[in-house]
Amino acid sequence: MGRKARRSLEAARLLLAKGHLDEAASRFYFSLFQAGIHALAKEGRRPGDFRPGAAYWEHRTVARHAAAIRGRAEDAGLFRRAMELRLQADYDPDCVVRRDLEVLRRDLERFVLEVTA
């Protein structure tokens, strides 16, 4: 899943550079989500560890455990902000604002690159 996270991050960067803001927001979020899955799986965790019978990773499960991945409380907020932008990108008639993506980008990139290294 680490490779997918890095590829999603690269796609997000390219989309942002081309001005495709909604699409970039979605890819940035999924790079974060995939990196979170990678980190949890690397620790030997599985979806069923968090919800009995679960066979796949739920977004809320990964987000709830985001702070524990790197031991940084602020990562919970990073996941929340990224999810909010993705939901806006996917479901709101208004486009995501470039500045909002740029503010999130640095911390998100650090998370993805650190946990998938």
Secondary structure, DSSP 8 states (H G I E B T S, - for coil): -HHHHHHHHHHHHHHHHTT-HHHHHHHHHHHHHHHHHHHHHHTT--HHHHSTT--S--HHHHHHTHHHHHT-THHHHHHHHHHHHHHHHHH-SS---HHHHHHHHHHHHHHHHHHT-
